[in-house]
Structure formats: C-alpha cells, structure tokens
Amino acid sequence: QVQLVESGGGLVQAGGSLRLSCAASGRTFSSYAMGWFRKAPGKEREFVAIISRRGEMTFYADSVKGRFTTSRDNAKNTVFLEMSSLKSEDTAVYYCAADRTSYSGSTREVDYDYWGQGTQVTVSS
C-alpha cells in the first residue's frame, strides 16, 4: 500500500511558476513509476507527465512540454512537478499517481494503482 500526498498548489498569475510535490509513504517508492494528471473544471482528467522508477526517463503531454518538468528523489520518497510559463488553461486539480507494473510509467489512468487527493492550481490571467 502506498499513500500519496500532493502539496504546493495555489494561485499564480499567468507566466508564473509553481512547484508541486508528491510525498509517498512506504519503503518501496523506487518500485513505482510515477505519473501526474490533472482535471480542469468541466473536463476529463488528463495525462500531464510521467517519470520512470529511477527518474532517468520522462515523458510529457504536448500541452505542457517545454514548460513543465518532473523529477523525483527516491531517498526522500518524493516526486516533483516544476511548472513554469503557466497559462490560464493550466488551471486544474493536479494529481500524482503510482504505477507498480510499468518501469517507465503510463499515460493511461487505468494503469495506476494509487492516487493522491489532488492539489488545486489556479492561474489567473
């Protein structure tokens, strides 16, 4: 069992930056690929980024590529999402998720075993 807790969300002006963190419980954090997803009001939850178990592979949605960076610190059981050049369309609840099957992670929600509660990011224009 893994528990995930996101933090770092908030209100930011367009063009600004935020850093989200996702802290995981347990001793097997490095056994999970991690993903970031988001859900905007009135929209389906969508894939944002993934990072492999050791952190050497990442993949991003086209909508955030070049603006968002995910990284992880396995010693601290934490994964991060650095967001810059934020746009109003980035406003959403952001979720981290853990995938115990895939080494590199998946863009599909159904492949994830554990989810955090989400953290709100609001970008004002």
PyMOL commands that set and color helices and strands:
alter all, ss='L'
color gray80, all
select helices_A, chain A and resi 29-31+74-76+88-90+109-111
alter helices_A, ss='H'
color red, helices_A
select strands_A, chain A and resi 4-7+10-13+18-24+33-39+46-51+58-60+68-73+78-83+92-99+114-115+119-124
alter strands_A, ss='S'
color yellow, strands_A
deselect
rebuild
show_as cartoon
